Amino acid sequence: MTIHPSHSKSELTQVIEIFNLNVVNYKNLNKKDLSKELLYQLSKIEDIDADDDYFFIKNKKELLDYLINPDCSKILTIKEKDRVIELAKYIIMYVKNGFYLSYSPFMDYGDLIKQAKYISQYSDIPTVYRAIQLINTDAKLKNKIEPILSSKRRKQLERKKRIKQRYTGGLVIKSGKFVVDFN
């Protein structure tokens, strides 16, 4: 039994951290050694704590199934991914140039929207997510394009947003009864 190569090293380290697996010096191991050590540690334990925040895995069997099978978030080939990122960069260029089609490779506005809707299904890629967020600021766009995110990526973005709000401050609205006393 081996871990499928579509899982990245950073993803494997996240598995170790989230499920509190006892892998010594895991950040210094290469991907191959890390996968071997991860499987060894999983073979030694009976069960793991459920994770409802990030991986949505409830037991050891589900975690092993997840690791053995290909990563479903990486469904694009390298060539397709390069094409999607290239389209996203063209959309970003369109937005940065003041929403003018003359400076972009798109034939007309309909072609631009068609390409944006096509790449929106790959919004787990940060460049694509940014392009979709930027194209939604276009005043000519009647219906906003919804980025399609995996639940894992959605949770990551929510965490980043909470952390950013915590450190930048901001308006926090609390409801209830308050007593203001002036001395």
N, C-alpha and C positions, 0 to 999 in steps of 0.2 A: 504494500500500500504506500503510495507516494502522494504528495501534495501537487496539485495541478500547476504547471508552470505559469499560468495566466495570473496567478496571485503574486502581487509585488512584495518586495521585502518590507516596505513600509506597512503594508496591509498585514503581513505576518507579525510584525512587531506590535501592531495594534491588537491583534488577537491575543498575544501574550500579555499585554498590559490590561486589557479589558477583562479577560478571564483569569487573571492572576496566576498564570502558569509559572512554575519555578524553572526558568531557563536562565542559566548564569551567563552574564556578559553577552546578552543577545544582540545588543546594538553593534557589537564589533564583529559578529559572525557574517559570513557571506550568505547569500540566499539559499544555496544548496545545503550548507551546514545548519542553517537556521531551520529549514524545513525538516531535516532529519531530527534535530533536537526537539522541535515542536511535536512531531509525531511520537517520539520517545516519551516525552512528558505526558502526552495524552494517553499513552498506553499504560502508564503507571497509576493514573488516577481513576476513580470510579465514576464520578460525575462532576459537572461544572455548575457554576451559578448561571442562572438565566440572564440574558441581556436583552432588555426591551427598549434600549435607547439607540443602539448603534447597529448591531448585526441582526437583531431580532431572532436570536437562537435560544432555545429553551433547555437543551440537554447536550450531552457529549455526542450522541449519535448524529444530531443535526449539525453540530460543528464539524464532525468528520466528513459528513456528506457535503457540506459547503466547501471544505478544503480540497477534497478529492475531485470534485467536479469543476469544470471551467468557471471562471468568474463571469457572471452574467452581465456585469457592467462593461465588460470589454468585448463587445460583440463586433466591433469594427476591425477590419484588417488595417495594417499600417498605411496602405495606399488610400483606403477609404477615409481613414482618420485624417490623413494629410489634406485630402480634398475638403473635408468638413471644416477643418481649421482654416484652410485658405479662404473658403467662403465666409467664415466668421470674420476674418481679418478684412475682407472686402467690405463687409457690412459696417465694421468699426470705422473703416476709412470713409465710407459714405457719410456716417454720422459726424465724424470729426471735420469733414469738409463742408459742414453747414447744410447737410441734407440735399446736396446737389448731385443729380445723376450724371452730369457731364464729366465729373471727376472719378467716376466709378466704372467698373467693367460691366455693369448691368445694362441691358438693352432698354428696359423701361421699368416703371415702378411695379408693375405686375410681376415681372421676373424677379425683382428684388424681394418682394413679399413671398413669392413661391419658394425661393431659396432659403429665406429666413424660416419659413414654416418647416421646410425639410430639415434644416440643421437643428431646430428646436428640440427634436426628439433625442438629440445627443447632448443635452445641457449639462451632463455630468462633467464634460470637458470645460474647464474654467473659461477659456477663450470664447466658446460658444455661448456660455451663460452670460458673459459680459456683453457679447454682441446682441443677444436677445434683449437684455435689459436696456441697452442703448437704443435699439431700433424702436422700442416701446415709447421712447421719449419723442418720437417724430409726431408732429401735429397732424400730418396727412394720414396717419394710420388710424383707420376707423375702429377696427377690432384689434385689441392688444393680442400679441402672440404669447401664449403661455409656455414657459420653458418646462419641459418634461424632465423631472429629476427622479432619481432613485430615492428611496426612503433614507438610505444611508447618507447620501449627499445632502438631502434636505435637512437632516439632523445636524450635519456638519455646519451648514450655513446658519442654522438657528443658533448653534453654540457660538459661532463667530460673532453673530449679531448681538447676543447677550453680553459677550465679553467686551465688545466694542462699546456698547452702551454703558457698561459698568465703569470703564475707564475714561470715557469722554463726558460722562455725566449726561444729563438730559432731563427732560420733563417726565416726571413719574406721577401719574394721576392715581390717587387713592380715594376710594369712596368710603363714606361712613360719617359718623358724627365726630366733630372736632370742636374743641373749646379753645378759643383764642383769648388770652388774658393780657390786658395792657396795664402795666404798672406805672 
